[in-house]
Amino acid sequence: MRQRAALGLVSKMSGASTSKAHNGPRSVTLLGATGSIGGSTIDLLLHARDRYRVEAVVASRNAGALAALARKIRARALRRSPTRPAMPS
């Protein structure tokens, strides 16, 4: 269930429709690719390569893992986003 929710969120963020009448692979941009939910989503994407095309992967940490992941899932682009400053307490 968690994996389906993650993939649904990613599909919505990429502007993809959730209808089954869609022709061709859906474009997906994965934010937080190296995190736990990103990992679950990647597992789903790898099992449905014919249904999804990964346009970009983004992560704020672990640049090495992000680069390896982008190669593994054949993402067209990758971006390491700047980390956010700590919130004042």
Stockholm file with secondary structure:
# STOCKHOLM 1.0

chainA/1-89         MRQRAALGLVSKMSGASTSKAHNGPRSVTLLGATGSIGGSTIDLLLHARDRYRVEAVVASRNAGALAALARKIRARALRRSPTRPAMPS
#=GR chainA/1-89 SS CHHHHHHHHHHHHTTCCCCTTCCSCEEEEEESTTSHHHHHHHHHHHHTTTTEEEEEEEESSCHHHHHHHHHHTTCSEEEECCCCCCCCC
#=GC SS_cons        CHHHHHHHHHHHHTTCCCCTTCCSCEEEEEESTTSHHHHHHHHHHHHTTTTEEEEEEEESSCHHHHHHHHHHTTCSEEEECCCCCCCCC
//
